Amino acid sequence: MKAINPSSLGIYIHVPFCLQKCRYCDFYSLPLAWPVDMASYNQALLAEISLKASLYPHQSIQSIYIGGGTPSLLSPQQIQTIITVIKNSFNLNIDAEISLEANPAALHEQKMAGLLEAGINRFSLGVQSFDDEELRLMGRAHNARQAYETIELFQRQGCKNFNIDLIYGLPGQSIEKWLQNLKQAAECNPSHLSLYLLQLEEHTPMGRDAAAKKIRLPGEDIEWEMYYQAVSYLQEHGYDHYELSNFCRPGYHCRHNLLYWSACEYLAWEPER
C-alpha cells in the first residue's frame, strides 16, 4: 500500500449532472437538459479552482477524484481542461491518482481513449448489479450487457486500474442472488471493488415505496450475512479488504479513499443544494 503523505492534499470535484436520477439516489444531481449547463458549470468550477489555489501555495496534490452525478458525461476535452487548470494552479504530484466515476451508458471507445489521454488513470464504474431486473428496480440508465461491454472496453484500452461499484440489500434480493452478482463482478477481474449496502432516504422514490410497503427490504440478519460472505469470497479470490466497503488487488488501493480514512485534508468543489 502506497504511504499517504499527511502534508499532501486530495481534490474532490462533484459533477452534478446525470442521464437520469436513480430511484435510490440521495446525492445532489440534476438531469442534463442542455450542454450549456455543463459548460456553465465547468466555467465556474475552473474559476473557483484558480481562486482557491492561492490559499495552498506549498501543499502538493496527490489525488483528484471526479465524482457525481455522472462525470463521464463530460467530454475528454473538458476533463483535460480541468486537470490542466489544477496542474497550473497547484503542485500536482507527477504520480497523482486521477479517478473518474463512470456510467456504463456514458462511455464508448473513442471517449475512453480521450479520457486516458486527458490524464485519467483510474475509473470507478457504477455497475451496481449485473441483473437487469435489479437495474430496472433501481432506475439505472444502463443494462447488464452495457456494463460488460464497458468492462471489455477497459481491457481493450489496457486500463487495469478500474473499480466496480455494487449495491447489496436490494428489495427481494436473496443471499444467493447477491453472491452470484459478486461472482460475476470478480470474474471481470477489476483491480478494485466497492460494495455498498442500500440505504434509502424517505424522500427518494425507493424510500417512499419502502415506507408504503410496496417493496420489502432484506432484514438486518440477511444483510449481515451478505456482507460477511462477500468479505470471505473476495479474500479467498485475492482481494485485500483494506476498508469497510472497499477491496483491491495488491497495489491497487484507492489513494483518495485512504485520504479520507487517514483524516488527511482535501479540497472539495460541489454545488450547494
Residue, then its C-alpha position, 0 to 999 in steps of 0.5 A: m500500500k502506497a504511504i499517504n503523505p499527511s502534508s499532501l492534499g486530495i481534490y474532490i470535484h462533484v459533477p452534478f449532472c446525470l442521464q437520469k436520477c436513480r430511484y435510490c439516489d440521495f446525492y445532489s444531481l440534476p438531469l442534463a437538459w442542455p450542454v450549456d449547463m455543463a459548460s456553465y458549470n465547468q466555467a465556474l468550477l475552473a474559476e473557483i479552482s484558480l481562486k482557491a489555489s492561492l490559499y495552498p501555495h506549498q501543499s502538493i496534490q496527490s489525488i483528484y477524484i471526479g465524482g457525481g452525478t455522472p462525470s463521464l458525461l463530460s467530454p475528454q476535452q473538458i476533463q483535460t481542461i480541468i486537470t490542466v487548470i489544477k496542474n497550473s494552479f497547484n503542485l500536482n504530484i507527477d504520480a497523482e491518482i486521477s479517478l473518474e466515476a463512470n456510467p456504463a451508458a456514458l462511455h464508448e471507445q473513442k471517449m475512453a481513449g480521450l479520457l486516458e489521454a486527458g490524464i485519467n488513470r483510474f475509473s470507478l464504474g457504477v455497475q451496481s448489479f449485473d441483473d437487469e431486473e435489479l437495474r430496472l428496480m433501481g432506475r439505472a440508465h444502463n443494462a447488464r450487457q452495457a456494463y460488460e461491454t464497458i468492462e471489455l472496453f477497459q481491457r481493450q484500452g489496457c486500463k487495469n486500474f478500474n473499480i466496480d461499484l455494487i449495491y447489496g440489500l436490494p428489495g427481494q434480493s436473496i443471499e444467493k442472488w447477491l453472491q452470484n452478482l459478486k461472482q460475476a463482478a470478480e470474474c471481470n477481474p477489476s483491480h478494485l471493488s466497492l460494495y455498498l449496502l442500500q440505504l434509502e432516504e424517505h424522500t427518494p422514490m425507493g424510500r417512499d415505496a419502502a415506507a408504503k410497503k410496496i417493496r420489502l427490504p432484506g432484514e438486518d440478519i440477511e444483510w449481515e450475512m451478505y456482507y460477511q460472505a462477500v468479505s470471505y469470497l473476495q479474500e479467498h479470490g485475492y482481494d485485500h479488504y483494506e476498508l469497510s466497503n472497499f477491496c483491491r488487488p495488491g497495489y491497487h488501493c484507492r489513494h483518495n479513499l485512504l485520504y479520507w480514512s487517514a483524516c488527511e485534508y482535501l479540497a472539495w468543489e460541489p454545488e450547494r443544494 
